[in-house]
Amino acid sequence: MNRIKRFPIFLPFVVLSLISCFGGVKKTGKVTGYQPGKVLTKKGFYRVGELSPDWERILKGNAMIAFRNSQFGSSIATDAFCDQAYDDSPLPMLTRHLFAGLQDLKVIKEEPFEMDGRGALRTLFQASLDGVPVKVDAVVIKKNWCLFDFYLVSPPQQYEAAAPAFETFYRGFSYSGDI
């Protein structure tokens, strides 16, 4: 079996490894569910852009929201950590935590921008996990004592096809109130 065919099955484990550095999603994550365009949290919700039906929800029961597109072999995910659940470090350091467990890491592009009235950081990088090449597009934003992570994990050759959906998803972010 070649690496591309294995990748879609392997992908949920890549997504989980990216968030494990924050103490595990069940232990500290605030996400409890999903409705189209809304990520539900313990005390409220935050908005995200809606994905097409080609993006199927996966990893139900975890304190994160993740979707998989079988055609692209790619996943999009988001999570939120609040209060003392994350280190109040600068965005570049918080982004580096997402790299845990990856090998052959190469940052392609790092771009600060504004989202929902706050500074955010988008980082695109290539890496491998257990010999499988991946391209990861990550966005981190801090707002109201919370850290929000958004990421796309894709086979490198499918990244360009999956990226527009990821941009729709994270650019739809808005949050106010308790999480």
ZIZI-V142953 format. One record per residue. N is the residue number from 1. SS is DSSP state (~ for helix, > for strand, _ for the rest). Layout:
n=N ss=SS
n=N ss=SS
This chain:
n=1 ss=_
n=2 ss=_
n=3 ss=~
n=4 ss=~
n=5 ss=~
n=6 ss=~
n=7 ss=~
n=8 ss=~
n=9 ss=~
n=10 ss=~
n=11 ss=~
n=12 ss=~
n=13 ss=~
n=14 ss=~
n=15 ss=~
n=16 ss=~
n=17 ss=~
n=18 ss=~
n=19 ss=~
n=20 ss=~
n=21 ss=~
n=22 ss=~
n=23 ss=_
n=24 ss=_
n=25 ss=~
n=26 ss=~
n=27 ss=~
n=28 ss=~
n=29 ss=>
n=30 ss=_
n=31 ss=>
n=32 ss=>
n=33 ss=>
n=34 ss=>
n=35 ss=>
n=36 ss=_
n=37 ss=_
n=38 ss=>
n=39 ss=>
n=40 ss=>
n=41 ss=>
n=42 ss=_
n=43 ss=_
n=44 ss=_
n=45 ss=>
n=46 ss=>
n=47 ss=>
n=48 ss=_
n=49 ss=_
n=50 ss=_
n=51 ss=_
n=52 ss=_
n=53 ss=_
n=54 ss=_
n=55 ss=_
n=56 ss=>
n=57 ss=>
n=58 ss=>
n=59 ss=_
n=60 ss=_
n=61 ss=_
n=62 ss=_
n=63 ss=_
n=64 ss=_
n=65 ss=>
n=66 ss=>
n=67 ss=>
n=68 ss=>
n=69 ss=>
n=70 ss=_
n=71 ss=_
n=72 ss=_
n=73 ss=_
n=74 ss=>
n=75 ss=>
n=76 ss=>
n=77 ss=>
n=78 ss=>
n=79 ss=>
n=80 ss=>
n=81 ss=>
n=82 ss=>
n=83 ss=~
n=84 ss=~
n=85 ss=~
n=86 ss=_
n=87 ss=_
n=88 ss=_
n=89 ss=_
n=90 ss=_
n=91 ss=~
n=92 ss=~
n=93 ss=~
n=94 ss=~
n=95 ss=~
n=96 ss=~
n=97 ss=~
n=98 ss=_
n=99 ss=_
n=100 ss=_
n=101 ss=_
n=102 ss=_
n=103 ss=>
n=104 ss=>
n=105 ss=>
n=106 ss=>
n=107 ss=>
n=108 ss=>
n=109 ss=>
n=110 ss=>
n=111 ss=>
n=112 ss=>
n=113 ss=>
n=114 ss=>
n=115 ss=>
n=116 ss=_
n=117 ss=_
n=118 ss=>
n=119 ss=>
n=120 ss=>
n=121 ss=>
n=122 ss=>
n=123 ss=>
n=124 ss=>
n=125 ss=>
n=126 ss=>
n=127 ss=>
n=128 ss=>
n=129 ss=>
n=130 ss=_
n=131 ss=_
n=132 ss=>
n=133 ss=>
n=134 ss=>
n=135 ss=>
n=136 ss=>
n=137 ss=>
n=138 ss=>
n=139 ss=>
n=140 ss=>
n=141 ss=>
n=142 ss=>
n=143 ss=>
n=144 ss=_
n=145 ss=_
n=146 ss=>
n=147 ss=>
n=148 ss=>
n=149 ss=>
n=150 ss=>
n=151 ss=>
n=152 ss=>
n=153 ss=>
n=154 ss=>
n=155 ss=_
n=156 ss=~
n=157 ss=~
n=158 ss=~
n=159 ss=~
n=160 ss=~
n=161 ss=~
n=162 ss=~
n=163 ss=~
n=164 ss=~
n=165 ss=~
n=166 ss=~
n=167 ss=~
n=168 ss=~
n=169 ss=~
n=170 ss=~
n=171 ss=~
n=172 ss=_
n=173 ss=_
n=174 ss=>
n=175 ss=_
n=176 ss=_
n=177 ss=_
n=178 ss=_
n=179 ss=_
